[in-house]
Amino acid sequence: LLCNRHQCHSRLYNFKSSIQKTTHKTLKMGGCCCKCTPRWANNEDVVCAYIYEECACFRKRKYVLYGAGKEDSLWNLPSSQTARSLVEGDIFDPHGIPISIAAEVPKGCCGYEMFEAAVEGLEKEWSPKMNRQLEPYGFRVDGFEWVEYRYISNGQGGGHTQPVPHFCIRIRATNTTERFANQEELKDA
């Protein structure tokens, strides 16, 4: 099973049992499946993430929001709109600090992007300033990187796994976020 953001591709493999009955079993490879928590959401206080996507050829590099698809998501509440505007003003700016940091990461062997440097740069150059602005709204940001292994077929019945690095900016709730969410519920009541 290979995970490509929202889509999971599975293959069914046949295994013959000792009594010659064919059974189908889904093999899971890589770090995620349709019901798993994404790696960037590994803590309870993570609300959503802006995942960096470096598109091929002539398409622009950009961040894409994941985890805030539901209307009742904390990041979608009216009380969070000012905080969201602050973050998205920088993240979606094609010449902003977050895009520049992610685009200028050093490359390792075979073009492997070293997003550890992006996390470090983000934590030095952007996150402290943004966190000061987000503090009154009960949010904070941090950089996060991880590696997924994907199976690459060579088309002749074989292949190999290849590391694929990822980078994102996570939106995290602080203790005061619950207070703002509760105030929003009280206003609606």
Backbone hydrogen bonds in HBPLUS format (Angstrom, degrees):
<---DONOR---> <-ACCEPTOR-->    atom                        ^
c    i                          cat <-CA-CA->   ^        H-A-AA   ^      H-
h    n   atom  resd res      DA  || num        DHA   H-A  angle D-A-AA Bond
n    s   type  num  typ     dist DA aas  dist angle  dist       angle   num
A0029-MET N   A0001-LEU O   3.22 MM  28  4.75 139.0  2.40 106.1 117.3     1
A0002-LEU N   A0009-HIS O   3.08 MM   7  5.45 159.9  2.12 153.7 156.9     2
A0009-HIS N   A0002-LEU O   3.05 MM   7  5.45 165.5  2.07 159.2 161.8     3
A0004-ASN N   A0007-GLN O   2.93 MM   3  5.32 170.2  1.94 168.8 170.6     4
A0007-GLN N   A0004-ASN O   3.10 MM   3  5.32 150.7  2.19 136.3 127.7     5
A0013-TYR N   A0025-LYS O   3.47 MM  12  5.96 177.7  2.47 153.9 153.3     6
A0025-LYS N   A0013-TYR O   3.45 MM  12  5.96 160.9  2.49 154.6 159.9     7
A0015-PHE N   A0023-THR O   3.39 MM   8  5.83 163.1  2.43 151.7 156.5     8
A0023-THR N   A0015-PHE O   3.30 MM   8  5.83 167.3  2.32 153.6 157.2     9
A0017-SER N   A0021-LYS O   3.05 MM   4  5.48 172.8  2.05 152.5 154.5    10
A0020-GLN N   A0017-SER O   2.95 MM   3  5.17 152.8  2.02 121.8 119.8    11
A0036-CYS N   A0033-CYS O   3.07 MM   3  5.30 160.2  2.11 114.3 120.6    12
A0041-ALA N   A0038-PRO O   2.98 MM   3  5.45 150.2  2.07 113.0 122.1    13
A0046-VAL N   A0043-ASN O   3.28 MM   3  5.73 169.5  2.29 115.4 118.1    14
A0173-ALA N   A0045-ASP O   2.75 MM 128  5.20 161.7  1.78 154.3 157.6    15
A0047-VAL N   A0171-ILE O   2.73 MM 124  5.53 161.4  1.77 155.4 161.9    16
A0171-ILE N   A0048-CYS O   2.90 MM 123  5.40 175.0  1.90 150.8 150.8    17
A0049-ALA N   A0066-TYR O   2.98 MM  17  5.40 163.3  2.01 156.2 159.5    18
A0066-TYR N   A0049-ALA O   2.78 MM  17  5.40 158.6  1.83 164.7 171.8    19
A0050-TYR N   A0169-ILE O   2.82 MM 119  5.14 164.5  1.84 147.6 151.9    20
A0169-ILE N   A0050-TYR O   2.92 MM 119  5.14 157.6  1.97 136.6 142.8    21
A0051-ILE N   A0064-VAL O   2.83 MM  13  5.23 149.9  1.91 154.2 144.2    22
A0064-VAL N   A0051-ILE O   2.86 MM  13  5.23 152.8  1.93 135.6 143.0    23
A0052-TYR N   A0167-PHE O   2.92 MM 115  5.67 166.1  1.94 152.2 156.7    24
A0053-GLU N   A0062-LYS O   2.75 MM   9  5.52 172.2  1.75 178.3 177.1    25
A0062-LYS N   A0053-GLU O   3.14 MM   9  5.52 164.3  2.17 145.4 150.3    26
A0059-ARG N   A0056-ALA O   3.29 MM   3  6.15 166.9  2.31 146.6 146.5    27
A0073-SER N   A0070-LYS O   3.09 MM   3  5.36 161.2  2.13 113.3 115.5    28
A0076-ASN N   A0073-SER O   2.87 MM   3  5.27 150.0  1.97 112.4 122.0    29
A0077-LEU N   A0074-LEU O   3.43 MM   3  5.48 160.5  2.47 101.2 106.7    30
A0080-SER N   A0077-LEU O   2.91 MM   3  5.33 156.5  1.97 114.3 122.2    31
A0081-GLN N   A0078-PRO O   3.29 MM   3  5.36 165.1  2.32 106.0 110.5    32
A0084-ARG N   A0080-SER O   2.89 MM   4  6.10 161.8  1.92 157.4 163.6    33
A0085-SER N   A0081-GLN O   2.88 MM   4  6.02 155.3  1.95 143.3 149.9    34
A0086-LEU N   A0082-THR O   3.02 MM   4  6.30 154.6  2.08 148.1 154.6    35
A0087-VAL N   A0083-ALA O   3.07 MM   4  6.38 165.9  2.10 155.1 157.6    36
A0088-GLU N   A0084-ARG O   2.84 MM   4  5.94 173.9  1.84 159.1 160.8    37
A0089-GLY N   A0085-SER O   2.92 MM   4  5.80 141.1  2.08 138.5 147.6    38
A0090-ASP N   A0087-VAL O   3.15 MM   3  5.64 133.0  2.38 108.9 119.3    39
A0091-ILE N   A0087-VAL O   2.93 MM   4  6.12 172.6  1.94 156.7 159.3    40
A0092-PHE N   A0088-GLU O   3.00 MM   4  5.50 163.7  2.02 133.7 138.8    41
A0093-ASP N   A0090-ASP O   3.34 MM   3  5.29 153.4  2.42  98.8 106.5    42
A0096-GLY N   A0093-ASP O   2.97 MM   3  4.92 168.6  1.98 113.8 115.3    43
A0100-SER N   A0096-GLY O   3.09 MM   4  6.24 165.1  2.11 153.6 158.4    44
A0101-ILE N   A0097-ILE O   2.88 MM   4  6.00 163.9  1.90 161.4 164.8    45
A0102-ALA N   A0098-PRO O   3.14 MM   4  6.26 167.5  2.15 146.0 149.3    46
A0103-ALA N   A0099-ILE O   2.87 MM   4  5.95 155.5  1.93 151.9 159.1    47
A0104-GLU N   A0100-SER O   3.10 MM   4  6.06 136.3  2.30 142.0 151.1    48
A0114-MET N   A0106-PRO O   2.99 MM   8  5.66 167.3  2.00 173.9 171.3    49
A0108-GLY N   A0112-TYR O   2.56 MM   4  4.81 171.9  1.57 149.2 151.8    50
A0111-GLY N   A0108-GLY O   3.26 MM   3  5.57 138.3  2.44 140.2 132.1    51
A0112-TYR N   A0109-CYS O   3.14 MM   3  5.69 162.3  2.17 118.6 123.8    52
A0117-ALA N   A0114-MET O   3.12 MM   3  6.07 152.1  2.20 125.5 128.9    53
A0119-VAL N   A0115-PHE O   3.01 MM   4  6.37 156.5  2.06 152.8 157.3    54
A0120-GLU N   A0116-GLU O   3.07 MM   4  6.31 163.6  2.09 146.0 150.5    55
A0121-GLY N   A0117-ALA O   2.86 MM   4  6.03 161.6  1.90 146.8 152.1    56
A0122-LEU N   A0118-ALA O   2.84 MM   4  5.94 159.6  1.88 148.6 154.4    57
A0123-GLU N   A0119-VAL O   2.94 MM   4  6.10 158.8  1.98 149.8 155.6    58
A0124-LYS N   A0120-GLU O   3.09 MM   4  6.31 134.4  2.31 139.8 151.6    59
A0124-LYS N   A0121-GLY O   3.24 MM   3  5.15 130.8  2.50  91.9 104.7    60
A0125-GLU N   A0121-GLY O   2.80 MM   4  5.85 174.3  1.81 158.6 160.6    61
A0126-TRP N   A0122-LEU O   3.02 MM   4  5.17 152.1  2.10 128.8 137.6    62
A0127-SER N   A0122-LEU O   2.86 MM   5  5.90 173.0  1.87 158.0 160.4    63
A0130-MET N   A0126-TRP O   3.06 MM   4  6.23 170.6  2.07 162.1 165.1    64
A0131-ASN N   A0127-SER O   2.73 MM   4  5.76 162.0  1.76 159.0 163.9    65
A0132-ARG N   A0128-PRO O   3.13 MM   4  6.31 147.8  2.24 141.2 148.4    66
A0133-GLN N   A0129-LYS O   3.29 MM   4  6.63 150.8  2.38 142.2 149.5    67
A0133-GLN N   A0130-MET O   3.08 MM   3  5.13 117.4  2.49  95.4 110.6    68
A0134-LEU N   A0130-MET O   2.90 MM   4  6.16 144.9  2.02 148.6 159.4    69
A0135-GLU N   A0131-ASN O   2.97 MM   4  5.85 133.8  2.19 142.3 151.0    70
A0137-TYR N   A0134-LEU O   2.88 MM   3  5.41 142.4  2.02 117.5 128.9    71
A0139-PHE N   A0134-LEU O   3.44 MM   5  5.37 176.3  2.44 129.5 129.3    72
A0138-GLY N   A0135-GLU O   3.11 MM   3  5.24 161.3  2.14 108.9 114.8    73
A0174-THR N   A0138-GLY O   2.92 MM  36  5.12 161.1  1.96 135.1 132.8    74
A0140-ARG N   A0172-ARG O   2.86 MM  32  5.23 139.7  2.02 147.5 155.4    75
A0172-ARG N   A0140-ARG O   2.78 MM  32  5.23 173.0  1.78 166.6 165.7    76
A0142-ASP N   A0170-ARG O   3.17 MM  28  5.40 142.7  2.31 139.0 146.7    77
A0170-ARG N   A0142-ASP O   2.79 MM  28  5.40 157.7  1.84 168.1 168.8    78
A0144-PHE N   A0168-CYS O   2.98 MM  24  5.42 148.1  2.08 156.7 157.0    79
A0168-CYS N   A0144-PHE O   2.89 MM  24  5.42 149.5  1.98 158.0 165.7    80
A0146-TRP N   A0166-HIS O   3.18 MM  20  5.39 152.0  2.26 129.4 136.1    81
A0166-HIS N   A0146-TRP O   2.80 MM  20  5.39 146.4  1.91 168.9 171.8    82
A0148-GLU N   A0164-VAL O   3.02 MM  16  5.23 169.1  2.03 142.2 142.2    83
A0164-VAL N   A0148-GLU O   2.67 MM  16  5.23 152.6  1.75 161.6 171.1    84
A0150-ARG N   A0162-GLN O   2.99 MM  12  5.37 165.9  2.01 147.0 146.6    85
A0162-GLN N   A0150-ARG O   2.78 MM  12  5.37 152.0  1.85 146.0 154.3    86
A0152-ILE N   A0160-HIS O   2.64 MM   8  5.38 174.7  1.64 170.9 172.0    87
A0160-HIS N   A0152-ILE O   2.96 MM   8  5.38 154.1  2.03 143.3 149.8    88
A0154-ASN N   A0158-GLY O   2.93 MM   4  5.83 173.6  1.93 140.9 141.2    89
A0177-THR N   A0174-THR O   3.01 MM   3  5.43 152.0  2.09 112.4 120.7    90
A0179-ARG N   A0176-THR O   3.09 MM   3  5.13 121.3  2.45  95.9 110.7    91
A0180-PHE N   A0176-THR O   3.21 MM   4  6.63 152.7  2.29 150.0 156.2    92
A0181-ALA N   A0177-THR O   2.97 MM   4  6.30 157.4  2.03 153.1 159.7    93
A0182-ASN N   A0178-GLU O   2.88 MM   4  6.05 157.1  1.94 148.7 154.5    94
A0183-GLN N   A0179-ARG O   2.98 MM   4  6.22 150.1  2.08 143.9 152.1    95
A0184-GLU N   A0180-PHE O   3.04 MM   4  6.28 149.1  2.14 142.7 150.7    96
A0185-GLU N   A0181-ALA O   3.07 MM   4  6.41 151.6  2.15 145.0 152.1    97
A0186-LEU N   A0182-ASN O   3.00 MM   4  6.24 152.8  2.07 146.0 153.3    98
A0187-LYS N   A0183-GLN O   3.01 MM   4  6.28 148.2  2.11 145.2 153.2    99
A0188-ASP N   A0184-GLU O   3.16 MM   4  6.42 150.1  2.25 143.4 150.9   100
A0189-ALA N   A0185-GLU O   3.14 MM   4  6.33 133.4  2.36 139.6 151.6   101
